Structures are given as structure tokens and as C-alpha cells.
Amino acid sequence: ETTLCSFCKYNEETLAHLLWECIFAKNFWVDLKLWLKISLSYNLTLTFYDICFGYNVNHPDCLINHSIFSGKMYIFSCKLKEQKPRLQLFLHSISQAENVEKTIAIQNGKQAKHEKKWKSLSTLHLSKT
């Protein structure tokens, strides 16, 4: 078994490389930042620290940190599936997560909390992006 990156097959696959340094991870984060800017008017400057520990925890919109956390999980799942990370597939997975959370929120009578979290994406059709 090789220690080379699952995506670029060039550098050693460390956690930092897999989530940040690899060109495929970099492109994923750039695409996500651009999508957030165009779709939600979020102008973010994500750093390696933000990816590792979260973006400005005092920011009122927890969806940014949810997106970062989900992005890391998505990149790792791509590694396991031997696929390169792609924004369109990630957005589809976010849409699925939102639907699952909505079902759970309705069952638990917490729909208002769910709507508050996802309100910035409520007008977007993620799975068709």
C-alpha cells in the first residue's frame, strides 16, 4: 500500500495534505468559497486553521462551519471511494443532509431551529447546482 496522496498520487498523504495542500482539495475549497460568494454573498478567506478548527465561531451563521465540517467529511469520503472531490456532488450531499435534518426537526418539534440554521440556503436548489 502506498503513502502517496489518494487524489494527486504525487505527495505523501498527510491529513494536512489531504484536506488542504493537495491541488484537488485546494480546488474544492476555492470552488466552495466561490459558490458561497455567488450564491449567498459570503466573502470568506479560508485558511488552513479555519478548515481544521472552524471559521469564526462568533459568526452568526453556523452554516459556514457546517459547510466546512461537511466539506472535510466529503473529502475523506472521496478518498475512501477513490473519487476526486467535486463541488456539485458535495452540494448534493448537503441537500440530502438538509432533508434528513428537516425530517428529524419536524419529528422533534424543532422546525424553527432547523429553519434558522438553513435559512440562507432555503431559496437555493442545491441538488441542481
C-alpha positions as CSV (number, residue, x, y, z in Angstrom):
1,E,0.0,0.0,0.0
2,T,1.3,3.4,-1.0
3,T,1.6,6.5,1.2
4,L,1.0,8.8,-1.8
5,C,-2.0,11.0,-1.8
6,S,-5.2,9.3,-3.0
7,F,-6.0,12.3,-5.2
8,C,-2.8,13.6,-6.8
9,K,-0.7,10.5,-6.4
10,Y,2.3,12.7,-6.0
11,N,2.8,13.9,-2.4
12,E,2.7,11.9,0.8
13,E,-0.8,11.8,2.1
14,T,-0.8,13.5,5.4
15,L,-4.0,14.9,6.9
16,A,-2.8,18.5,6.1
17,H,-2.1,17.4,2.5
18,L,-5.4,15.6,2.1
19,L,-7.6,18.4,3.4
20,W,-5.6,21.5,2.3
21,E,-2.4,21.2,0.4
22,C,-3.4,18.8,-2.4
23,I,-4.4,20.6,-5.6
24,F,-7.7,18.7,-5.6
25,A,-8.5,19.8,-2.0
26,K,-7.4,23.4,-2.8
27,N,-9.7,23.4,-5.9
28,F,-12.6,22.1,-3.8
29,W,-12.2,24.8,-1.2
30,V,-11.8,27.5,-3.9
31,D,-14.9,26.3,-5.6
32,L,-16.8,26.2,-2.3
33,K,-15.7,29.8,-1.4
34,L,-16.7,31.0,-4.9
35,W,-20.1,29.2,-4.6
36,L,-20.7,30.8,-1.2
37,K,-19.8,34.2,-2.5
38,I,-22.0,34.0,-5.6
39,S,-24.9,32.2,-4.0
40,L,-25.0,33.7,-0.5
41,S,-22.8,36.8,-0.8
42,Y,-20.4,35.4,1.7
43,N,-16.9,36.7,1.0
44,L,-14.7,34.3,3.0
45,T,-11.0,33.9,3.3
46,L,-10.5,30.4,4.5
47,T,-7.2,29.4,6.0
48,F,-5.8,26.0,7.0
49,Y,-6.7,26.9,10.6
50,D,-10.3,27.6,9.5
51,I,-10.5,24.2,7.8
52,C,-9.0,22.4,10.8
53,F,-10.9,24.3,13.6
54,G,-13.8,26.1,12.1
55,Y,-14.5,29.6,10.8
56,N,-15.0,32.5,13.2
57,V,-17.1,30.7,15.8
58,N,-18.7,34.0,16.7
59,H,-20.2,34.4,13.2
60,P,-24.0,34.3,13.5
61,D,-24.5,31.9,10.6
62,C,-23.5,28.4,11.7
63,L,-24.0,27.2,8.2
64,I,-20.4,28.2,7.3
65,N,-18.9,25.9,9.9
66,H,-21.4,23.2,9.0
67,S,-20.2,23.5,5.3
68,I,-16.5,23.3,6.4
69,F,-17.1,20.3,8.6
70,S,-19.2,18.6,5.9
71,G,-16.5,19.5,3.3
72,K,-13.9,17.7,5.4
73,M,-16.1,14.7,5.7
74,Y,-16.8,14.8,2.0
75,I,-13.1,15.0,1.1
76,F,-12.4,12.0,3.3
77,S,-15.3,10.0,1.8
78,C,-14.0,10.8,-1.7
79,K,-10.6,9.3,-0.6
80,L,-12.4,6.1,0.6
81,K,-14.4,5.9,-2.7
82,E,-11.3,6.7,-4.7
83,Q,-13.0,9.8,-6.3
84,K,-11.8,13.3,-6.7
85,P,-13.8,15.9,-4.7
86,R,-16.3,17.9,-6.8
87,L,-18.4,20.7,-5.6
88,Q,-21.6,19.6,-7.4
89,L,-21.5,16.2,-5.6
90,F,-20.8,18.0,-2.3
91,L,-23.7,20.3,-2.8
92,H,-25.9,17.3,-3.5
93,S,-24.8,15.7,-0.2
94,I,-25.5,19.0,1.7
95,S,-29.0,19.0,0.2
96,Q,-29.5,15.4,1.4
97,A,-28.3,16.3,4.9
98,E,-30.7,19.2,5.0
99,N,-33.6,17.0,4.1
100,V,-32.7,14.4,6.8
101,E,-32.3,17.2,9.4
102,K,-35.6,18.7,8.4
103,T,-37.4,15.3,8.8
104,I,-35.8,14.9,12.3
105,A,-36.6,18.5,13.2
106,I,-40.3,18.1,12.3
107,Q,-40.5,14.8,14.3
108,N,-39.0,16.5,17.3
109,G,-41.0,19.8,17.0
110,K,-37.8,21.8,16.3
111,Q,-38.6,23.1,12.8
112,A,-37.9,26.7,13.8
113,K,-34.4,25.9,14.8
114,H,-33.9,23.9,11.6
115,E,-35.2,26.8,9.5
116,K,-32.9,29.3,11.3
117,K,-29.8,27.2,10.5
118,W,-30.7,26.6,6.9
119,K,-32.5,29.9,6.1
120,S,-29.7,31.2,3.9
121,L,-29.9,28.2,1.7
122,S,-33.7,27.9,1.6
123,T,-34.1,29.7,-1.7
124,L,-31.3,27.7,-3.4
125,H,-31.7,24.4,-5.1
126,L,-28.5,22.6,-4.1
127,S,-29.0,19.3,-5.8
128,K,-29.5,21.1,-9.2
129,T,-26.3,23.2,-8.9
